[in-house]
């Protein structure tokens, strides 16, 4: 079927000018001169034999025809851009950009990555780290591993790893103090906190001490640093077996009490559903889910 269409340059110029209601801002976006945008818009108006803008010295307004045309062109140009992007990425799987919590990457993900590379050597990964939920609409991230309850608007989330929290300390730290026989005794010393005091307070509520008074302690925004603080004998820390099992086995850390905090939080691998149309993103997400099922994390 033969399609009679106006020149693409005139369509792009009109769409940009209509979005901004400014020839100047459209020119900046398209890296051309204001005169070039004006010329392309006039070319489209001549092609349609209708005015698309009402021009005045200080303002630019869309005519009724312009208002009807703009959403159609916006959707069409977005579809073209998405289709071309997906075609390019499908050929090579592209670079998959991942944001993960540092502790999760260090203890869970990094030791398993060689398996992924063996399965999908054509997929490249770009790893960045942070503890905050990703704003996929604003950040150039394909997929994220985020700690939370799994409810993020516009995002598909799959649980990867749940955590148990119990108190640990270094043998040297324990040896320097009177024997700890009941949970309340730990609160008499500085406690090490992960982001805030809430985990310790929740742990104490669970063991039957809802009104416990905690002394001031150190607050860390990275679980790796929290664990290092416990290893260095800085105090008692609430840690998870998934992150400190090697230290417990080696004896560098000691579990002070067996009581573990029950929580509905977990690490989730998440992304908008549209990201899963890219083979590399989908393959990495599916691989992580499969790994969590294998390890029972």
N, C-alpha and C positions, 0 to 999 in steps of 0.2 A: 504494500500500500504506500503510495507516495504521499508524504506529508508536506504541506505548505507551511513553513515556519519562518518566523523572522530571524535575523542574524542573532547568534548567541550573545555577542558582545552588547547588542542593544538591550536584550533581555536582562543580562546581568547588571547593566548600568541602571535600568529602570528599577529592578528589584532592590538594589542597594540604596538608590536615592529615595525610594518609597519607604523603605524601612527607617532610614535616618531622617526623612523629610528635609534633606539637605544635599545639594550637589557637592558641596565642599567635603563633607564627611564621607560621601560615597566615593569621591575621588581618592581620598586618603586610603580607604579600604581596598580599592582596586589598583592603587599605585599608578594612577593616571592623573591628568590635569582636570580641573573643574570644567574647562571648555570641552574636553573630550567626553565627559559624562553628559553634559548638556547636549552635545551633538548626537550622541548615541540615543538619548531619550527622544530627541526630536525625530530621529530616524525611525524609531518605533512608532511614534505618534503618526508620522506620515504613512507608515506601513499599514497601520490600523485605521487611518483616516479619522482619528478621534483624539481629543486632548486627554492626557492622563494626569496632568498637573494644572493647578491654578497658580500662576506665578505672580509674585509681588516683590517689591524691592527687599523686604525683610522676611517674608514667609513663603513657605511652599506647602501647598495642600493638594491632596489627591482629589481628582474628580470622581464622580460615581463610577466611571469606567475603570479608573485606576484602582479604586477600592475593591472592585470585583476581580480585577486581574492579579493583584498582589498576592493573596493567599494561594492562588493556583500556582503561580511561579515559584513562591517560596517552597511549597511542598515538592514541586517538580525538581527544582535545583537541589534540594536536600536529598531526594531519592537518587538523583544522578550521582551526587557526591558519595553517598553511602554505598551505592552499587560498585562504583569504581574502587573505593577503598577496600571493600570486601573482596573484589576480584584480585586486587594486588596482593592482599594478605593471604588469600587462599593458596596462591601459587607457592609461597615460601613459608606459610604458617605465620610469618611475621615475628615481631618482637612482642612478647607478652609481658606487660608491665604489672608487677605484683607489689602490693603493700602488705607488710606483715608485722606483727608485734615482734620486737627484737628477741625476746625470750623464746617465743614459739619457733622462730627461724633457727635459733642457735641449738635448741634442744630437740626439736621434733623434725623440722623440715630439712635442715642442712644435711644431717646424716643419711637422708633418703634420696637426695637429689640425683645421685649417680644412677639410680634405678630409672628415674624419669628420662635422663639423658640417653640411656641405653635404648629405651623404648621409643623416644621421639627425638632423634638427633637433629632433626630439621627445625625444631622449635627453640628459639632463643629466649632467655628469661632476663628481665631487668628487675632486680630486687631493691626495693627501698623499705625503710622501717619506720614505724610509728605506732603509737598506742591508740590514737583516735580513730573513730569511724571515718571512712572515706566518703567525701562528697563527690560521687561519680559524675554529677552534672558539671562540676567545676574543675575537677582534677583529672589529669591524664593518666588514669589508672584503669587497667583492664579487670583486675580481680584483687580481692583483699582477703586477708585473714584477720578477723576482728573478734575481740572478746566482748561478750554481751549475752543478751537473752535471745538473739536471733530475729529481732523485729526491727527492720529498717525499711522505711517507705521506698517502694520501687525497686527492691532488691530481693533476689533469690538467695537464701542462706541455707547452708547444709552444715550440721554439727560435725566437727572433726575431732575435738578433744575436750572432755570434761575434766575438771580439776578437783582434787581433794586437798584440803588445807589442814595441816597439823603443825604444831610447834617444833622447831628444831633449834639446835645451838651447837657450837663447836665444843669438843671435849675440854679444851683449855678454859673456855668461858664457864662451863659448868663446874670445873674443878676449882675455880677461883671464888666460888660462892657456896653458901650453905646448901645442902642437898634440897632439890626441888621435889616436894612430895605431893603437893596439891596445886591445881591450876592457879589459884589466887596468888601464890607466891611469885609467879612470873611477873605479875602486874606491879610488883614492888620495884622492878628494875626497868631500865629503858627497853622498850620494844622496838623492833624494826618494822616499819609499815610500808606496804606496797600501795602507793598513790594516796591513800588516806587511812583513817583509823577504822574504817567500817569492818574490814575482815576480822580484825581482832575483837571488836565489840560483838560481831555476829558469832564468832567462835565462843566467846565467853557466855553469850546468851544460850547457846546450844548446850554448854556443859552446866547450865543451871545458875549462872552468875550474871543476871541481866543488869545489875546495878554496879558492876565493877568499876572502879576508878583507875584509869590508866595514867601512869606517869608519862611525861613528855618523852618522845623518842624521835628517831630519825625517820623521815618520810622519803622514799625513793620513787621515782617515776619509771624505773626500769627494773624488772624482776631479776635480771642478771646481776645488777648492782646490789640489789637486796640480798641475793644469795651470797655474793662475795662478802658483803658486810657480815653475814652470819659466819662464813668461813674464817673471817679475820677476827672473830671474837668480839664483835661490836654489840651483840645482844641476842635476844630471842627473836626468831622470825617465823611467820606462818608460810610454809612452802608446800609445794605439791610433789608427790612422788614422781610424776612425769619429769620434773625438772631437777630433782636432787637425788634420784635413786643411785646414781654413781657415787655421789658423796656419802650417802648412807652406807653403801657397800664397802667403800674404802675406809670408813670410820672417821672421815674428816668432819662429818656432821652426825649428830645423834638425835633421834626422835625422842622428844621429852615426854609426850603423852600420845597415846594411840588415837584419841578422839579426833575425828576428821570433820571439818566443816562441810555440811551439805548445802549446796547452792544450785540454783537453776541457771547459772552462768556457764558458758562454754566458749571455746574457740570455734568460730564459724568461717567457712570459706564462702564468700559472697560476691555477687556482681549483679548488675541489671540483666534481665533475661535477654536483651538484645545482644549483649556481649558474647553470649554462648553460641551465636551464629558463626563466630570465628573458630575455625578448627583448633587452633593452638590454645585458645582460652578454654574451650570445652574439654580438650584432652587433659589439660593441666588440672581443671576442676575435678574431672572424673577420676583422674589418677590419685588426687588427694583423698577423695572419698573412699576409693578402694584401699588406699594405704591405711586409713583410719579403721577400716573394717578388719584388715589383716592384723594390725597391732592391737586392736581392741581399745584404742585410746579414747 
